[in-house]
Amino acid sequence: MNRWILTLAFAAGLSAQTKPAYEVYAVKYGAIPDFAVSGLVAGAEASRKMEIAMMVWLVRGGGKTILVDAGFYREQFFKQWHVTGFEKPSDAVRRAGVKPEEVTDVIVTHLHWDHADGMDLFPNAKIWVQKDELEYYAGSAWQSRRTHGGIDPDDVVAAVKLNLAGKMGLVNGDAQEILPGITCYIGGKHTYASQFVGVNTAAGTVVLASDNVYLYENLEKHVPIAATLDAASNLRAQDRMREISGDVKRIVPGHDPAVMTKYKQIAPGVVKIESAW
């Protein structure tokens, strides 16, 4: 019995050791100026404005080139939003030395336009999204005018087409390791089934929060994001991110321009996510 327990323990340790130690980068592809902070941080003063960063996150290692979120590029969004310094996400990743056709996987944290719209820009990638997120926004969400805010019909159609083409991976729930060292966790109800991503690195687990945490301010003040279907679930997600990462410096918010200054720049608009600021 003792030998069997030791064998299992050795196998578990070996499995942990063989998970890739990924490198993680934030890639900025644009910005939206004069954004109301009250739309990001619950209870913030209505008069506060800031420029928010539009980013995707690049994860490399273990023979994989992974994007977390895919940004946006379709014309309709520029009619609604004033975007500065824009570069199509498939071009922006070239600054990190990645061609769009080299991307093997795209993990979409949620189906809002500014995170999902570019998922069809990477022709060889498998697209990962929460199963419940896709099923809801491809179906019953459209039975009411009030249950699909931020979801663009073109993006839903693109996702369905990718699924029909066998290019979609459906993440079935919480704490799912979809690739070695890459784990998806159910987030704080930013959308119907938003998720965040834990990435194994040499320095520890990096948590790519996306819109489950808009700004460092959400973490510093332990205040929920303003755009959530359930504020309590958002705070629980923040607490869980702290536990998973072990260091708030390894939690990366979705739109904070400070990401571009807190970490080491390796190319214009590209920083490497490390534990030390």
Order of alpha helices (4+ residues) and beta strands (2+ residues): alpha-beta-beta-beta-alpha-alpha-beta-alpha-beta-alpha-alpha-beta-beta-beta-beta-beta-alpha-alpha-beta-alpha-beta-beta
